[in-house]
Amino acid sequence: MVAVIIPALNEEQSIGIVIDSVRDVVDHMIVVDNGSSDRTAEIARLHGATVVYEPQRGYGAACLRGIEALRESPGPRPGARMNRHSSFVLFLDADASDHPDDARAIIRVMQTTDVEMCLGSRTTGLADAGSLTPQQRFGNWLSTRLISLIWGVHYTDLGPLRAVRWDVLERLEMQDRTWGWTVEMQIKIAMHGISFLEIPVRYRRRIGQSKISGTVVGSVRAGYKILTTIARFALRR
């Protein structure tokens, strides 16, 4: 079982493209409408995705709602026929910045290896000019460096394109509802000694404007949240 969760907020221009790009390699696709005021939900349904709603804004909130929807799914879902190479969840952005071939590569890694999480690294791959802002590159470097120093696990990116096995995702007990979602997952992967692999991925200029890196306020808030999440877990050691 390959499930995909796509958080989406006002992505009517790109959501259909994203859904169509991976439709043939997934079993269950959930788009989480995170309070859109455009036709995102309508277009997602037209392209065959299951749409659920999360009115509280936040990337983590949308991801958590997608996980909840998988648990509630009346059909086959992750965990229904669990084995080493089935039942995992791919997290994919709705803005078409992730290359579909890289999403497929991550799926292949999960299906053919024993790793429990596969993370797409934009910093070791090829990023289009302007797709990663200087503040994003610095934030990635600082955050992954801190994780390495505190937990001894080396990452190169906090990129959103990733897949994780369903049983591991349940064990992580994810909680963050905003921009700390990706770093919380990677810290918990490090803390629990869960196997992972990073692969280089391409990163394209997104369709539309980013709600985070596209504004100074969004970038500052996201950076603050990521660093405070690292500090919170570090203090628990």
C-alpha positions as CSV (number, residue, x, y, z in Angstrom):
1,M,0.0,0.0,0.0
2,V,1.4,3.3,-1.1
3,A,-0.5,6.3,0.3
4,V,0.2,10.0,-0.5
5,I,-0.7,13.0,1.6
6,I,-0.7,16.4,-0.1
7,P,-1.3,19.4,2.1
8,A,-2.8,22.2,0.0
9,L,-3.7,25.8,0.6
10,N,-4.9,27.8,-2.5
11,E,-3.1,25.7,-5.0
12,E,-5.7,25.5,-7.8
13,Q,-3.1,26.2,-10.4
14,S,-0.9,23.2,-9.5
15,I,-2.9,20.6,-7.6
16,G,-4.2,18.8,-10.7
17,I,-0.7,18.6,-12.2
18,V,0.7,17.1,-8.9
19,I,-2.0,14.5,-8.6
20,D,-1.7,13.4,-12.2
21,S,2.1,13.2,-11.9
22,V,2.0,10.3,-9.4
23,R,-1.4,8.8,-9.9
24,D,-0.2,5.6,-11.5
25,V,2.3,4.7,-8.7
26,V,0.1,5.2,-5.6
27,D,-2.9,3.3,-4.1
28,H,-4.5,6.0,-2.1
29,M,-4.1,9.8,-2.5
30,I,-5.3,12.3,0.1
31,V,-5.4,16.0,-0.5
32,V,-5.8,18.0,2.7
33,D,-7.5,21.3,2.0
34,N,-6.0,23.6,4.7
35,G,-8.6,26.4,4.3
36,S,-8.4,27.3,0.7
37,S,-10.5,30.1,-0.7
38,D,-10.0,29.0,-4.4
39,R,-10.9,25.8,-6.3
40,T,-8.2,23.6,-4.9
41,A,-10.6,21.0,-3.3
42,E,-12.8,20.9,-6.4
43,I,-9.9,20.4,-8.8
44,A,-8.4,17.7,-6.5
45,R,-11.6,15.7,-6.6
46,L,-11.9,16.1,-10.3
47,H,-8.4,14.5,-10.6
48,G,-9.4,11.6,-8.5
49,A,-8.0,12.4,-5.0
50,T,-9.8,12.0,-1.8
51,V,-10.2,15.5,-0.2
52,V,-10.4,16.1,3.5
53,Y,-10.5,19.4,5.3
54,E,-8.3,20.9,8.0
55,P,-9.5,24.5,8.8
56,Q,-6.7,25.2,11.2
57,R,-3.9,26.6,9.1
58,G,-0.5,25.0,9.4
59,Y,1.6,22.4,7.5
60,G,1.8,20.1,10.4
61,A,-2.0,20.4,11.1
62,A,-2.7,19.4,7.5
63,C,-0.3,16.4,7.6
64,L,-1.9,15.2,10.9
65,R,-5.3,15.5,9.3
66,G,-4.1,13.4,6.4
67,I,-2.8,10.7,8.7
68,E,-6.1,10.7,10.6
69,A,-7.9,10.3,7.3
70,L,-5.8,7.2,6.5
71,R,-6.8,5.7,9.8
72,E,-10.4,6.4,9.1
73,S,-10.3,5.1,5.5
74,P,-13.0,2.4,4.9
75,G,-10.9,0.7,2.3
76,P,-7.4,-0.8,2.4
77,R,-5.1,1.4,4.3
78,P,-1.5,1.5,5.6
79,G,-1.3,-1.2,8.3
80,A,-3.9,-3.5,6.7
81,R,-1.4,-5.9,5.2
82,M,1.8,-4.8,6.8
83,N,5.2,-6.2,5.8
84,R,8.7,-4.9,5.3
85,H,8.1,-3.4,1.9
86,S,4.5,-2.2,1.9
87,S,2.3,0.3,3.7
88,F,4.1,3.6,3.7
89,V,3.2,7.3,3.3
90,L,4.7,9.7,0.9
91,F,4.4,13.4,1.7
92,L,4.3,15.6,-1.4
93,D,3.9,19.3,-1.8
94,A,0.9,20.7,-3.8
95,D,2.8,23.5,-5.6
96,A,4.6,21.3,-8.2
97,S,8.1,22.2,-6.8
98,D,8.9,18.5,-6.3
99,H,9.8,16.6,-9.5
100,P,7.6,13.6,-10.0
101,D,10.5,11.4,-11.0
102,D,12.1,12.0,-7.6
103,A,8.8,11.1,-5.9
104,R,8.9,7.9,-7.9
105,A,12.5,7.3,-6.9
106,I,11.6,7.6,-3.2
107,I,8.8,5.1,-3.6
108,R,11.2,2.7,-5.3
109,V,13.6,3.0,-2.4
110,M,10.9,2.3,0.1
111,Q,9.7,-0.7,-1.9
112,T,13.1,-2.3,-2.5
113,T,15.2,-1.5,0.6
114,D,14.9,-1.9,4.3
115,V,15.1,1.8,5.2
116,E,12.2,3.1,7.2
117,M,12.3,6.7,5.9
118,C,13.5,8.1,2.7
119,L,14.1,11.9,2.5
120,G,14.6,14.0,-0.6
121,S,17.5,16.3,-0.3
122,R,17.2,19.5,-2.3
123,T,20.6,20.8,-1.2
124,T,22.5,17.8,-2.6
125,G,20.4,17.7,-5.7
126,L,19.6,20.3,-8.4
127,A,17.6,23.3,-7.4
128,D,16.3,25.8,-10.0
129,A,17.6,29.3,-9.6
130,G,15.4,31.1,-7.1
131,S,13.6,28.0,-5.9
132,L,15.5,27.9,-2.6
133,T,16.0,31.3,-1.0
134,P,19.2,32.2,0.8
135,Q,17.3,32.1,4.2
136,Q,16.1,28.6,3.4
137,R,19.6,27.4,2.5
138,F,21.0,28.9,5.7
139,G,18.2,27.6,7.8
140,N,18.7,24.1,6.5
141,W,22.4,24.3,7.1
142,L,22.0,25.5,10.7
143,S,19.2,23.2,11.6
144,T,20.8,20.0,10.2
145,R,24.1,21.1,11.8
146,L,22.4,21.4,15.2
147,I,20.8,18.0,14.8
148,S,24.2,16.5,14.0
149,L,25.8,18.1,17.0
150,I,23.1,17.1,19.5
151,W,22.0,13.7,18.2
152,G,24.9,12.6,16.1
153,V,22.8,12.0,13.0
154,H,23.7,13.8,9.7
155,Y,21.0,15.2,7.5
156,T,21.5,17.7,4.6
157,D,18.0,19.1,4.3
158,L,14.6,19.5,6.0
159,G,12.8,19.1,2.7
160,P,9.1,18.1,2.7
161,L,9.4,15.4,0.1
162,R,9.7,12.2,2.1
163,A,8.2,8.8,2.7
164,V,8.0,6.9,6.0
165,R,6.6,3.5,6.8
166,W,3.2,3.4,8.4
167,D,4.2,1.6,11.6
168,V,7.1,4.0,12.1
169,L,4.9,7.0,11.5
170,E,2.5,5.8,14.1
171,R,5.4,5.2,16.6
172,L,6.7,8.7,16.1
173,E,3.5,10.2,17.5
174,M,3.9,13.4,15.5
175,Q,2.4,16.5,17.2
176,D,3.7,19.7,15.6
177,R,0.9,21.6,13.8
178,T,2.9,24.3,12.1
179,W,6.4,24.7,10.5
180,G,8.2,22.4,12.9
181,W,6.7,19.2,11.4
182,T,9.6,18.2,9.2
183,V,12.3,18.8,11.9
184,E,10.2,17.1,14.6
185,M,10.1,14.0,12.4
186,Q,13.8,14.0,11.7
187,I,14.7,14.6,15.3
188,K,12.5,11.7,16.4
189,I,14.0,9.5,13.6
190,A,17.4,10.3,15.1
191,M,16.3,9.8,18.7
192,H,14.7,6.3,18.0
193,G,17.6,5.1,15.8
194,I,15.3,4.6,12.9
195,S,17.0,3.8,9.6
196,F,16.7,6.4,6.8
197,L,18.3,7.3,3.5
198,E,18.6,10.7,1.8
199,I,18.6,10.9,-1.9
200,P,19.3,14.0,-4.0
201,V,16.3,15.5,-5.6
202,R,15.5,18.3,-8.0
203,Y,13.6,21.3,-6.7
204,R,11.7,23.5,-9.1
205,R,10.3,27.0,-8.9
206,R,6.9,26.6,-7.4
207,I,3.7,27.6,-9.1
208,G,2.3,30.6,-7.3
209,Q,3.8,32.3,-4.2
210,S,5.0,30.4,-1.2
211,K,3.2,31.1,2.1
212,I,6.4,30.8,4.0
213,S,9.6,31.6,2.1
214,G,7.6,34.0,-0.1
215,T,7.3,36.6,2.7
216,V,9.8,37.9,5.2
217,V,7.4,37.4,8.1
218,G,6.7,33.8,7.0
219,S,10.4,33.0,6.8
220,V,11.1,34.5,10.2
221,R,8.2,32.6,11.8
222,A,9.2,29.3,10.2
223,G,12.9,29.7,11.2
224,Y,11.9,30.5,14.8
225,K,9.6,27.5,15.0
226,I,12.2,25.2,13.6
227,L,14.9,26.4,16.0
228,T,12.6,26.3,19.1
229,T,11.6,22.8,18.1
230,I,15.2,21.7,18.1
231,A,15.8,23.4,21.4
232,R,12.7,21.8,23.0
233,F,13.8,18.3,22.1
234,A,17.4,19.0,23.1
235,L,16.3,20.0,26.6
236,R,14.6,16.7,27.0
237,R,17.8,14.7,26.6
